[in-house]
């Protein structure tokens, strides 16, 4: 299975959580569609079948960072 880079996973999780908050506030159809797209991408990226399991799996793969620094990308 392909493994998404931790920075990509972090961005997906953050985007999903932001849209989840927006969806709760105004419930726009556009936010819902984007959430569905992100949920699918998270599931594919983590090898899971539902977004809750994908979020848990993604968070487990995120490295601990110090002082709020993002992990460095390596070539």
Buried (B, 14 or more C-beta within 10 A) or exposed (E): EEEBEBBEBBBBBEBBEBBBEBBEEEEEEEBEEBBEEBBEBBBEBBEBEEBEBBBEBBEEBEEEEEEEEEBEEEE
